[in-house]
Amino acid sequence: MPKSKVIENDLEAFKKTDEKPASSRAELLEEFDMLLANSQLDNKKTRRYLGRIRLPRLIGGIGGAAMCVLAVVLVLTPPATHDNTLRYAIASGMLIAGAYIAVRFAL
């Protein structure tokens, strides 16, 4: 079994606890205490798991922001020809796609 699946299986019980309907705080604390006592989680495992979740989001957010910047640069640089219609259409598409990608992945 790959390491990523092992980490995900270890954290599955914690996810189930988080999804339970609102119980009393004491019950949740007891269940969480029992889970921590029975599981073998450490900083390396949790850091690897969080990195696997955050890295694609970070790359998507940076890529989307870069697309927005490139679209603005495309609009602001002086054109080589006088036909700007296609250029502005491409820049508009890049700006919309970049904003969507940045928001979709970063949030």
C-alpha positions, 0 to 999 in steps of 0.5 A: 500500500503506498504511503499516501494511502496509509496516511489517508487511512490514518486520518480517516477516523479524524475526518469522521469525527469532524463530520459528526453532528454537533455533540457535546464538547466533552464527548468530542474531546473524549473521542479525539483523545482516544483517537490521538492515543490509538493513532501513530501520527507524527509531524512528518506524516501530517506535514507530508499529507498537508503538503500533498493537499496544498502544493497543487493549490499553490501551483494553481494559484500562482499559475492563474495569477501569472496568467492574469499578469501576462494578459495585462502585459499583452494589453499594455505592450505596443502592438507590431501591427494595427489589428488589435482585435485578436490580441485583445480577445486573447488577453481577455480570455487569458485574464478571465481564465487566469482569474478563474484558475487562481480563485478556483485553486487558491480557495 
